[in-house]
């Protein structure tokens, strides 16, 4: 059974809204993480190098605390390289975590209204 014109328009609008909301979500999620700056990469690489050196020296002279400090430095350097800190400009552009994200209810409201109108149109 083919769709009526009203049902086809409703389906088309739902599809457009879904694509629009998906694009907004991808933009929001993709923008939450900052890009690595040159200083973060440099500090990360230096942290890794110093950490490896301290770890090797700690094992060679058999002082565990130096090895632990070296491991922590390696971990911190790798963390800076893998997940750079957020920049202030990217959080202010895409919204910060200080407040809740505004809810978009217009699509659901219009969908509910159209569903109710559909029932009324069928009763006539």
Secondary structure, 3 states (H helix, E strand, C coil): CCCCHHHHHHHHHHHHHHHHHHHHHHHHHHCCCCCCCHHHHHHHHHHHHHHHHHHHHHHHCCCHHHHHHHHHHHHHHHHHHHCCCCCHHHHHHHCCCCCCCCCCCHHHHHHHHHHHHHHHHHHC
